[in-house]
């Protein structure tokens, strides 16, 4: 079939300068649309706002990236940070819905299905909406050079979906960093910064000051800033950036303890306090009953998630998260140690993650997982041999074998190491198909 006949059939319209095929057929399936989206991972991660600004313009969403009038009905809460930002976003979303607001939540990465990234009023985007939205965007950008990335297209898909859904509150989690993250093209009503630590050094810098500078880049002129407690170097960066922007700044040092929080761990009470302060700073009217109902109703998988009576799943993806996970384990289980099932991505500080988790482990199982970005289990085994030579550890060929071995041991089970791994485990336990290979954002 030649090019002209393919065009006539509605199958292929052409290829871009970067050989990205474009299908205009309105009947394109969800799987086909998602396969195209994941093909964009070959363009890598490009931090910058030019493509996303152009995309919003093409989609008729120019108003999102300009300074909006004070009486604009939609409120935008923008959240950056290293650890806890997803939990803060989920709390804000749940609280606002409990108050009766129609919310749009954009988060990354997902655990099992791509659709988890985009939600309206707590419901994930439908397959048809993903297919329709990606087809439209694909046709818009066929000849663009540079070509938009996976995360830029996903951000545009979310914002278009939110615009069509007529939401009251948009909660946007940064994908990577903040200053040049695609979400930063949107004018926000409040900037929120969760605890900052070392992560994604390849893109954000090798020091806490450099990383904090990128995260603090979401701070905008005159827009209130709510921050979790920070290490001194990060706090200073945030203070300087807020002062330069004339942005009112509030550090939330207390915890929320007026009612139960569905997510376990003392650190989640800190996240709850940040979430409440963020909603209030955005001038969103909120009652105490909504706060209580919202915090009690949060569903946020892989954050110290209790799968069954003896199994915990937590996507601790860096040293800071692993340290907090170990602290939470001791809060819940005391001196009882875990059968640790661990898989970590190769771009992380492996030794520090293993070192944080070894003290709470009675034994360690290291499965090979599907992600091509995961470090080889044998490499983790070598680290444990050095830092905890008396701790039993073994490599398993897959997740299924690791879980069988873990269940044969008497200890409670802790499954952790990355959100990618947590997603694979959840898919396995639910009997669902494995997700597409995840990208860094």
C-alpha positions as CSV (number, residue, x, y, z in Angstrom):
1,X,0.0,0.0,0.0
2,X,1.5,3.4,-1.0
3,X,1.3,6.6,1.0
4,X,-1.6,7.9,-1.1
5,X,-3.6,4.8,-0.6
6,X,-2.9,4.8,3.1
7,X,-4.1,8.4,3.3
8,X,-7.3,7.5,1.4
9,X,-7.9,4.6,3.9
10,X,-7.6,6.9,6.8
11,X,-4.9,4.9,8.4
12,X,-1.8,7.1,8.0
13,X,-1.6,10.7,7.2
14,X,2.2,11.1,7.2
15,X,5.2,11.3,9.4
16,X,6.7,14.2,11.3
17,X,10.2,15.4,10.9
18,X,11.1,12.9,13.6
19,X,9.3,10.0,12.0
20,X,6.4,10.0,14.4
21,X,3.4,8.4,12.5
22,X,0.1,10.2,12.8
23,X,-3.3,8.5,12.6
24,X,-6.3,10.7,12.0
25,X,-8.8,7.9,12.1
26,X,-11.3,9.0,14.8
27,X,-11.9,5.4,15.7
28,X,-8.3,5.0,17.0
29,X,-8.3,2.8,20.1
30,X,-7.1,3.6,23.6
31,X,-4.3,1.1,23.3
32,X,-3.2,2.6,20.0
33,X,-3.3,6.1,21.4
34,X,-1.3,5.1,24.4
35,X,1.2,3.2,22.4
36,X,1.9,6.4,20.4
37,X,2.2,8.4,23.6
38,X,4.7,6.0,25.1
39,X,6.7,6.1,21.8
40,X,7.4,9.8,22.7
41,X,9.7,8.6,25.5
42,X,12.5,8.3,22.9
43,X,12.5,12.1,22.9
44,X,13.6,11.9,26.6
45,X,13.0,14.6,29.2
46,X,13.2,18.2,28.0
47,X,12.8,20.7,30.8
48,X,11.3,23.9,29.3
49,X,8.0,25.7,28.8
50,X,8.0,26.6,25.1
51,X,6.3,23.4,23.8
52,X,3.6,23.3,26.5
53,X,2.8,27.0,26.0
54,X,2.4,26.4,22.3
55,X,0.2,23.4,23.0
56,X,-2.1,25.2,25.3
57,X,-2.5,28.0,22.7
58,X,-3.3,25.4,20.0
59,X,-5.9,23.8,22.3
60,X,-7.5,27.2,23.1
61,X,-6.3,27.2,26.7
62,X,-4.3,30.4,26.6
63,X,-6.1,31.8,29.7
64,X,-4.6,29.0,31.9
65,X,-1.1,30.4,31.3
66,X,-1.8,34.1,31.7
67,X,-2.4,36.1,34.9
68,X,-6.1,35.5,35.7
69,X,-8.5,38.0,37.2
70,X,-9.0,37.7,40.9
71,X,-12.6,36.6,40.5
72,X,-11.8,33.8,38.1
73,X,-13.9,30.8,39.1
74,X,-11.3,28.1,38.8
75,X,-8.7,27.8,41.5
76,X,-5.3,26.2,40.7
77,X,-3.1,24.6,43.4
78,X,0.4,23.8,42.2
79,X,2.5,21.3,44.2
80,X,6.3,20.6,44.0
81,X,8.7,18.8,46.2
82,X,10.7,15.6,46.5
83,X,8.7,13.5,48.9
84,X,5.0,13.6,49.9
85,X,3.8,15.8,47.1
86,X,1.5,13.1,45.8
87,X,-0.1,12.6,49.2
88,X,-0.6,16.3,49.7
89,X,-2.3,16.5,46.3
90,X,-4.6,13.6,47.2
91,X,-5.5,15.2,50.5
92,X,-6.3,18.6,48.8
93,X,-8.4,16.8,46.3
94,X,-10.3,14.8,48.9
95,X,-10.9,17.8,51.2
96,X,-12.2,19.9,48.3
97,X,-14.5,17.2,47.1
98,X,-15.9,16.7,50.6
99,X,-16.7,20.5,50.6
100,X,-18.7,20.0,47.3
101,X,-16.2,21.4,44.8
102,X,-15.6,19.7,41.5
103,X,-11.9,18.9,41.3
104,X,-9.4,18.0,38.7
105,X,-6.3,16.1,39.9
106,X,-3.1,15.6,37.8
107,X,-0.4,13.4,39.3
108,X,2.6,11.3,38.2
109,X,3.7,8.6,37.9
110,X,0.8,6.2,37.8
111,X,0.9,2.8,39.5
112,X,-1.1,0.4,37.3
113,X,-2.9,2.3,34.6
114,X,-2.0,5.6,32.8
115,X,-5.6,6.8,33.5
116,X,-4.8,7.2,37.2
117,X,-2.8,10.4,36.3
118,X,-5.9,12.4,35.4
119,X,-9.0,12.5,37.6
120,X,-12.1,14.6,37.8
121,X,-14.1,14.4,41.0
122,X,-12.1,11.4,42.1
123,X,-12.8,9.4,38.9
124,X,-10.0,8.5,36.6
125,X,-10.2,9.6,33.0
126,X,-12.0,7.2,30.7
127,X,-10.3,5.2,27.9
128,X,-12.4,7.0,25.3
129,X,-11.4,10.4,26.6
130,X,-7.7,9.4,26.6
131,X,-8.0,8.1,23.0
132,X,-9.9,11.2,21.8
133,X,-7.6,13.7,23.5
134,X,-4.4,12.1,22.4
135,X,-5.7,11.7,18.8
136,X,-6.4,15.5,18.7
137,X,-3.1,16.4,20.2
138,X,-1.2,14.0,17.9
139,X,-2.7,15.7,14.9
140,X,-1.8,19.1,16.2
141,X,1.9,18.4,16.7
142,X,2.6,16.1,13.8
143,X,5.2,18.5,12.2
144,X,6.5,20.2,15.4
145,X,10.3,20.4,15.8
146,X,11.2,20.0,18.6
147,X,8.6,17.4,19.2
148,X,6.7,17.5,22.5
149,X,7.7,14.9,25.1
150,X,5.6,12.3,26.9
151,X,5.0,14.5,29.9
152,X,4.2,17.7,27.9
153,X,1.6,15.8,25.9
154,X,0.2,14.2,29.1
155,X,0.0,17.6,30.8
156,X,-1.8,19.1,27.8
157,X,-4.2,16.2,27.8
158,X,-5.0,16.7,31.5
159,X,-5.5,20.5,31.2
160,X,-7.8,20.1,28.2
161,X,-9.8,17.4,30.0
162,X,-10.2,19.7,33.0
163,X,-11.3,22.6,30.9
164,X,-14.0,20.5,29.2
165,X,-15.1,19.1,32.6
166,X,-15.8,22.6,34.1
167,X,-13.9,22.0,37.3
168,X,-13.8,24.3,40.3
169,X,-10.3,23.4,41.6
170,X,-7.3,22.1,39.7
171,X,-4.6,20.3,41.7
172,X,-1.4,19.9,39.7
173,X,1.6,17.9,40.8
174,X,4.9,18.7,39.1
175,X,6.5,15.8,37.1
176,X,10.1,16.8,37.6
177,X,11.5,19.8,39.4
178,X,9.3,22.8,39.0
179,X,10.8,25.8,37.3
180,X,10.9,24.2,33.9
181,X,8.3,21.6,34.5
182,X,5.4,21.6,32.0
183,X,2.9,22.2,34.8
184,X,4.6,25.5,35.6
185,X,3.1,27.2,32.6
186,X,-0.2,27.4,34.4
187,X,-1.0,30.5,36.6
188,X,-1.6,29.2,40.1
189,X,-3.5,30.5,43.1
190,X,-1.1,29.0,45.6
191,X,2.4,27.3,45.3
192,X,3.0,24.4,47.6
193,X,6.4,22.8,48.4
194,X,6.6,19.5,50.1
195,X,9.9,18.3,51.7
196,X,12.9,18.7,49.4
197,X,15.7,16.1,49.2
198,X,18.2,14.7,46.8
199,X,16.6,13.0,43.8
200,X,16.7,13.3,40.0
201,X,20.2,14.8,40.3
202,X,20.8,14.1,36.6
203,X,18.3,16.8,35.7
204,X,18.0,19.0,38.8
205,X,21.5,19.3,40.2
206,X,23.8,17.5,42.6
207,X,23.2,19.7,45.7
208,X,20.2,20.4,47.9
209,X,20.5,24.1,47.0
210,X,20.4,23.4,43.3
211,X,17.4,21.1,43.6
212,X,15.6,23.5,45.9
213,X,16.1,26.2,43.3
214,X,14.4,24.1,40.7
215,X,11.5,23.2,43.0
216,X,11.1,26.8,44.2
217,X,10.7,27.8,40.6
218,X,7.0,27.3,40.9
219,X,6.8,30.4,43.1
220,X,5.2,33.2,41.1
221,X,4.9,36.9,41.7
222,X,2.4,37.7,44.4
223,X,1.1,34.1,44.7
224,X,1.0,32.7,48.3
225,X,3.5,30.0,49.1
226,X,2.8,27.1,51.6
227,X,5.9,25.0,52.5
228,X,6.4,21.9,54.6
229,X,9.3,22.1,57.0
230,X,12.6,22.0,55.0
231,X,16.3,21.4,55.7
232,X,18.0,24.8,56.3
233,X,19.6,25.0,52.8
234,X,16.3,24.4,51.1
235,X,14.4,26.7,53.4
236,X,16.8,29.6,52.6
237,X,16.3,29.0,48.8
238,X,12.5,29.1,49.2
239,X,12.7,32.3,51.4
240,X,14.9,34.1,48.8
241,X,12.7,33.1,45.9
242,X,9.5,34.1,47.7
243,X,11.0,37.5,48.6
244,X,12.1,38.1,45.0
245,X,8.6,37.4,43.8
246,X,6.8,39.3,46.6
247,X,5.0,36.1,47.4
248,X,3.6,35.7,50.9
249,X,5.3,32.7,52.5
250,X,4.2,30.3,55.3
251,X,6.1,27.3,56.6
252,X,3.7,24.8,58.2
253,X,5.6,23.3,61.2
254,X,2.7,21.8,63.1
255,X,0.9,18.5,62.4
256,X,-2.9,18.0,61.9
257,X,-4.3,16.0,64.9
258,X,-7.9,17.0,65.2
259,X,-9.3,13.9,63.5
260,X,-8.1,10.7,61.9
261,X,-6.1,10.7,58.6
262,X,-6.7,7.7,56.4
263,X,-3.0,7.5,55.4
264,X,-0.9,6.0,58.1
265,X,2.2,7.5,59.6
266,X,3.0,10.7,61.6
267,X,4.4,12.3,58.5
268,X,1.0,12.1,56.9
269,X,-0.3,14.4,59.6
270,X,2.3,16.9,58.6
271,X,1.1,16.5,55.0
272,X,-2.5,17.0,56.1
273,X,-1.6,20.3,57.8
274,X,0.2,21.5,54.6
275,X,-2.8,20.4,52.4
276,X,-5.3,22.3,54.6
277,X,-3.1,25.5,54.7
278,X,-2.8,25.3,50.9
279,X,-6.6,25.2,50.3
280,X,-7.1,28.1,52.7
281,X,-4.3,30.1,51.1
282,X,-6.0,29.7,47.7
283,X,-9.1,31.4,49.2
284,X,-11.2,28.3,48.8
285,X,-14.0,28.2,51.4
286,X,-13.6,25.2,53.6
287,X,-15.5,23.9,56.6
288,X,-14.3,21.8,59.4
289,X,-16.7,19.0,58.5
290,X,-15.2,18.8,55.0
291,X,-11.7,18.6,56.4
292,X,-12.7,15.7,58.7
293,X,-14.6,13.8,56.0
294,X,-11.9,14.5,53.3
295,X,-9.0,13.3,55.4
296,X,-10.8,10.2,56.6
297,X,-11.8,9.2,53.0
298,X,-8.4,9.5,51.2
299,X,-7.6,6.5,49.0
300,X,-3.9,6.7,47.9
301,X,-2.4,3.3,47.0
302,X,1.2,2.4,47.7
303,X,1.6,4.9,50.6
304,X,2.1,2.5,53.5
305,X,-0.9,0.6,52.0
306,X,-2.2,-2.3,54.0
307,X,-3.0,-5.0,51.4
308,X,-3.8,-7.7,53.8
309,X,-3.2,-8.5,57.5
310,X,0.5,-8.9,57.0
311,X,1.4,-7.1,53.8
312,X,2.4,-3.4,53.4
313,X,3.1,-1.8,50.0
314,X,4.9,1.5,49.9
315,X,6.6,3.3,46.9
316,X,9.6,4.7,48.8
317,X,11.6,5.8,45.8
318,X,14.6,7.6,47.3
319,X,16.7,7.8,50.5
320,X,14.4,10.3,52.2
321,X,11.3,8.3,51.5
322,X,13.0,5.1,52.6
323,X,14.0,6.7,55.9
324,X,10.5,7.9,56.5
325,X,9.2,4.5,55.6
326,X,11.5,2.8,58.2
327,X,10.3,5.4,60.8
328,X,6.6,4.6,60.0
329,X,7.3,0.9,60.1
330,X,8.6,1.3,63.7
331,X,5.5,3.4,64.6
332,X,3.2,0.7,63.5
333,X,5.1,-2.5,64.1
334,X,7.5,-1.6,66.9
335,X,10.5,-3.9,67.0
336,X,8.9,-6.5,64.8
337,X,11.0,-6.8,61.6
338,X,9.8,-7.3,58.0
339,X,10.4,-9.7,55.2
340,X,11.5,-7.0,52.8
341,X,10.7,-7.3,49.1
342,X,12.7,-4.7,47.3
343,X,13.3,-3.4,43.8
344,X,14.9,0.0,43.0
345,X,15.5,2.0,39.9
346,X,19.1,2.3,38.8
347,X,19.3,6.1,38.9
348,X,18.7,6.2,42.7
349,X,21.2,6.2,45.6
350,X,21.1,2.5,46.1
351,X,23.4,2.2,49.1
352,X,21.5,4.8,51.1
353,X,18.1,3.3,50.3
354,X,19.3,-0.2,51.3
355,X,21.0,1.3,54.4
356,X,17.7,3.0,55.6
357,X,15.7,-0.2,55.2
358,X,18.1,-2.9,56.4
359,X,17.6,-2.2,60.2
360,X,13.8,-3.0,59.9
361,X,14.4,-6.2,57.8
362,X,14.6,-9.8,59.0
363,X,15.3,-11.0,55.5
364,X,15.4,-9.5,52.0
365,X,14.0,-10.8,48.7
366,X,15.2,-9.1,45.5
367,X,13.0,-9.9,42.5
368,X,13.7,-9.0,38.9
369,X,10.9,-6.7,37.7
370,X,9.7,-5.6,34.3
371,X,11.0,-2.0,34.3
372,X,14.1,-1.6,32.1
373,X,15.2,1.1,34.5
374,X,15.4,-1.2,37.5
375,X,18.8,-2.0,38.9
376,X,19.8,-5.7,38.6
377,X,18.8,-7.6,41.8
378,X,22.3,-9.0,42.0
379,X,23.7,-5.5,42.4
380,X,21.4,-4.9,45.4
381,X,22.5,-8.2,46.8
382,X,26.1,-7.0,46.7
383,X,25.2,-3.9,48.6
384,X,23.4,-5.8,51.3
385,X,26.4,-8.2,51.6
386,X,28.6,-5.2,52.4
387,X,26.3,-3.1,54.6
388,X,24.4,-5.9,56.4
389,X,26.4,-9.1,55.9
390,X,24.4,-11.0,58.5
391,X,21.0,-10.1,56.9
392,X,19.7,-13.0,54.8
393,X,19.0,-11.9,51.3
394,X,18.3,-13.7,48.0
395,X,17.5,-12.9,44.4
396,X,14.2,-14.2,42.8
397,X,13.4,-14.4,39.1
398,X,10.1,-12.4,39.4
399,X,7.5,-10.8,41.6
400,X,5.4,-13.9,41.9
401,X,8.2,-16.1,43.3
402,X,9.2,-13.3,45.7
403,X,5.7,-13.1,47.1
404,X,5.5,-16.9,47.5
405,X,8.7,-17.0,49.4
406,X,7.7,-14.0,51.5
407,X,4.4,-15.6,52.5
408,X,6.3,-18.7,53.6
409,X,8.1,-16.6,56.3
410,X,6.5,-15.7,59.6
411,X,7.3,-11.9,59.5
412,X,5.0,-9.2,58.2
413,X,5.9,-8.3,54.5
414,X,7.1,-4.9,53.3
415,X,7.0,-4.4,49.5
416,X,8.9,-1.3,48.5
417,X,11.7,0.4,46.5
418,X,9.9,2.4,43.9
419,X,6.4,3.4,42.8
420,X,7.1,1.5,39.5
421,X,7.6,-1.7,41.5
422,X,4.6,-1.0,43.7
423,X,2.5,-0.6,40.6
424,X,3.7,-4.0,39.2
425,X,3.0,-5.7,42.5
426,X,-0.5,-4.1,42.7
427,X,-1.3,-5.3,39.2
428,X,-0.1,-8.8,40.1
429,X,-2.2,-8.9,43.3
430,X,-5.3,-7.6,41.5
431,X,-4.8,-9.9,38.6
432,X,-4.7,-7.0,36.2
433,X,-2.5,-6.5,33.1
434,X,0.9,-4.9,33.7
435,X,1.2,-1.2,32.9
436,X,3.1,0.2,30.0
437,X,6.8,0.8,30.8
438,X,7.0,3.9,32.9
439,X,9.0,7.0,32.1
440,X,10.9,9.2,34.7
441,X,8.0,11.6,34.9
